[in-house]
């Protein structure tokens, strides 16, 4: 049975969420989750340094085999997307510094993998994660569960029977009629 550690990151310039999963075959468990807060750092470049340094510390502490990171999404504010892209790029650079393979997932794909709905709320994602991973207490910050969700989404992608890919639950059921009973 192969074990691997997955580091999930929900990038941000005020708060970066992280989640650590341990995968053993087709079983998965949460090792840790939390946030890195940069709210007290005013200089935007020092925030990026904090993201890099914190990601390196997480990698050195947990020795992950893979990084699953949430992709920035385009909203109404282009400046916000640019800031998120920088935060994501710095976390990716830290993983590259330690030769960790990187896997990027769109927020809708992560939500779909966890809840079955691409438009699920952060609260819905957190609630389902608590059940799936048997978490004892509700997290204080939903950025941490978003990061854990990215890691779990990656686990699901790597553990699909037969290595097939699916657009949604309907596509999965169509391609696996024997698994519906």
C-alpha positions as a printed Julia matrix, in Angstrom:
181×3 Matrix{Float64}:
   0.0    0.0     0.0
   1.48   3.31   -1.09
   1.29   6.23    1.28
   1.48   9.81    0.18
   1.05  13.21    1.76
  -0.93  15.89   -0.07
  -0.57  19.58    0.79
  -3.6   21.63   -0.2
  -3.38  25.41   -0.43
  -6.1   28.03   -0.78
  -4.01  31.06   -1.77
  -4.74  34.58   -0.62
  -2.9   37.78    0.23
  -4.71  38.34    3.53
  -5.25  34.7     4.52
  -3.72  31.57    3.04
  -5.43  28.33    3.98
  -3.57  25.03    4.14
  -4.63  21.43    4.64
  -2.56  18.26    4.9
  -3.93  14.84    3.97
  -2.38  11.42    4.34
  -3.47   8.97    1.63
  -2.94   5.23    2.08
  -4.26   3.34   -0.92
  -7.89   4.41   -1.23
  -8.13   5.66    2.38
  -7.51   9.26    3.35
  -7.18  11.11    6.65
  -6.56  14.7     7.68
  -3.24  15.39    9.39
  -3.53  19.14    9.87
  -5.17  22.31    8.6
  -4.97  25.97    9.39
  -4.29  29.43    8.06
  -1.46  31.85    7.63
  -2.74  35.36    8.35
  -1.08  38.32    6.69
  -3.63  40.9     7.8
  -1.09  42.78    9.92
   1.45  42.99    7.08
   0.88  46.18    5.11
   3.58  45.86    2.43
   2.21  43.68   -0.43
   5.67  42.3    -1.22
   6.26  41.28    2.38
   2.93  39.41    2.23
   4.29  37.45   -0.73
   7.47  36.68    1.22
   5.33  35.41    4.12
   3.4   33.12    1.74
   6.67  31.74    0.37
   8.29  31.27    3.79
   5.15  29.7     5.29
   4.77  27.29    2.36
   8.42  26.24    2.7
   7.88  25.65    6.45
   4.81  23.48    5.73
   6.73  21.49    3.12
   9.69  20.99    5.46
   7.39  19.99    8.35
   5.08  17.56    6.52
   7.25  16.49    3.55
   4.34  16.32    1.08
   4.54  14.29   -2.1
   2.19  16.61   -4.01
   0.73  20.12   -3.86
  -2.93  20.71   -4.76
  -3.67  24.4    -5.15
  -6.84  26.3    -5.89
  -6.64  28.32   -9.11
  -7.51  32.01   -9.01
 -10.93  32.74  -10.44
 -12.05  35.77  -12.36
 -14.6   37.81  -10.47
 -15.63  41.39  -10.97
 -12.38  42.86   -9.69
  -9.33  42.36  -11.92
  -7.0   43.69   -9.19
  -8.18  40.98   -6.78
  -7.5   38.3    -9.37
  -3.99  39.66   -9.99
  -3.26  39.6    -6.24
  -4.55  36.03   -5.97
  -2.43  35.03   -8.96
   0.66  36.44   -7.27
  -0.15  34.6    -4.03
  -0.67  31.37   -5.95
   2.54  31.87   -7.92
   4.59  32.37   -4.77
   3.17  29.19   -3.17
   3.89  27.29   -6.39
   7.45  28.67   -6.42
   7.98  27.35   -2.9
   6.81  23.89   -3.99
   9.07  24.04   -7.05
  11.96  25.01   -4.76
  11.46  21.68   -2.96
  10.7   19.66   -6.15
   7.07  18.99   -5.21
   4.72  18.2    -8.14
   1.93  20.78   -8.47
  -1.72  20.2    -9.4
  -4.08  23.11   -9.91
  -7.86  22.91   -9.57
 -10.57  25.44  -10.34
 -12.77  26.36   -7.36
 -15.86  24.88   -9.08
 -14.06  21.58   -9.7
 -13.04  21.37   -6.03
 -16.59  22.08   -4.85
 -17.98  19.55   -7.34
 -15.55  16.87   -6.13
 -16.48  17.4    -2.48
 -20.19  18.26   -2.57
 -21.4   17.26   -6.03
 -22.27  20.93   -6.69
 -19.91  23.39   -8.35
 -21.71  26.33   -6.72
 -21.62  25.0    -3.15
 -20.93  27.45   -0.32
 -17.8   27.36    1.83
 -20.0   26.22    4.72
 -21.36  23.28    2.69
 -17.83  22.24    1.71
 -16.7   22.43    5.36
 -19.7   20.41    6.57
 -19.17  17.6     4.08
 -15.41  17.54    4.78
 -16.17  17.11    8.47
 -18.2   14.0     7.66
 -15.84  12.53    5.05
 -12.69  13.06    7.11
 -14.36  12.56   10.51
 -13.09  15.89   11.8
 -13.85  16.37   15.49
 -14.3   20.13   15.61
 -15.49  22.7    13.14
 -12.6   24.78   11.79
 -12.33  28.39   12.89
 -11.57  29.58    9.37
 -13.13  28.32    6.14
  -9.95  29.07    4.16
  -8.43  26.07    5.97
 -11.27  23.77    4.87
 -11.03  25.16    1.33
  -7.37  24.11    1.29
  -8.25  20.69    2.69
 -10.92  20.41   -0.01
  -8.28  21.11   -2.7
  -6.16  18.27   -1.29
  -9.15  15.91   -1.15
 -10.18  16.84   -4.69
  -6.65  15.9    -5.79
  -6.86  12.62   -3.89
 -10.11  11.81   -5.71
  -8.58  12.69   -9.09
  -5.64  10.36   -8.49
  -7.84   7.53   -7.17
 -10.48   7.28   -9.89
 -10.87   3.6   -10.82
  -9.29   2.84  -14.18
  -7.8    6.32  -14.43
 -10.86   7.68  -16.23
 -11.84  11.32  -16.02
 -15.38  12.61  -15.61
 -17.14  15.91  -16.33
 -19.7   15.48  -13.55
 -21.67  12.86  -11.58
 -23.89  12.08  -14.58
 -20.83  11.39  -16.72
 -19.43   9.13  -13.97
 -22.68   7.14  -13.79
 -22.86   6.79  -17.58
 -19.3    5.45  -17.73
 -19.77   3.18  -14.68
 -23.26   1.62  -14.84
 -22.1   -1.3   -12.67
 -21.38   1.07   -9.76
 -24.92   2.44   -9.35
 -26.36  -0.46   -7.37
